Amino acid sequence: MANARVIKNRIKSVKNTGKITKTMAMVSTAKATKVIGAIKSSRPYTNKLTELLGTLGSACESHPLFSANPSADRTLVIAITANRGLCGGYNATVLKLAQAELNDSTDVIMYGKKGGSVFKFKNIAIKELNVDLADMPTFEEATAMADSIVEDFKAGAYREVKVVYSKFLSAGSQQPVVETLLPLASAEEEQDNLEPLFNPNKEELIGELIPRLVRMTMYRFFLDAKASEHLARQMAMNSASDNANEMVKNLTLASNRARQAQITTEISEIVGGAEALN
């Protein structure tokens, strides 16, 4: 029965692993649900802010964040990965896109231990590594990063700032993308026949609203990345649980066959012994 005992021990081990992966999938589902709720609740504000800046039209183009720095010779790439693995190809796809954006004039700000480890292994220089991004990102975290980037951009340190992350499209669809954070895209042209009155004036309003838009955009990047990470981990753990269940079925079948073979052998030995006595 030694072979049968080995199989039973393996079945027990696989069942325990299946319980762990199922629990991890449930935890990831709960985290993803919370982040998706934050994404949905932040969209109306971001949309209205973008709409208002569109109403201001060409007046926005005079703001320094709408203009590239022609004298700057460097580009900043911000890559958002996970601190943990077990999330399928989530980290690999983001890092593949990030590496495609790199050249000799690129600085990198990396979010996530996994991305930091890969770039360190490949001897790719990282200007800043941040491993403190929470599973539920806060607006304060996004504000701190956005304000720092805005100051560097205004000072002429970078020609443009790009963010590489996994964009949340739906619970079943996430897509790794590269988006330009700075300079901001040109606002839509003004509609003179619908010109509203602004108080304070346009310039003051623009100076207040545009930094808010950059912060909200960075916040959206963080939320999308984390929602995609949690959903990727949920799918990976569900797949692992299914594989564990399938393995248990196969091992149970093998155990039954081994037990049957052992019983058949024992019966044959008994019959053979009885015939020998006769």
Secondary structure, 3 states (H helix, E strand, C coil): CHHHHHHHHHHHHHHHHHHHHHHHHHHHHHHHHHHHHHHHHHHHHHHHHHHHHHHHHHHHHHCHHHCCCCCCCCEEEEEECCCCCCCCCHHHHHHHHHHHCCCCCEEEEEECHHHHHHHHHCCCCCCEEECCCCCCCCHHHHHHHHHHHHHHHHCCCCCEEEEEEEEEEECCEEEEEEEEEECCCCCCCCCHHHCCCCCCCHHHHHHHHHHHHHHHHHHHHHHHHHHHHHHHHHHHHHHHHHHHHHHHHHHHHHHHHHHHHHHHHHHHHHHHHHHHHC
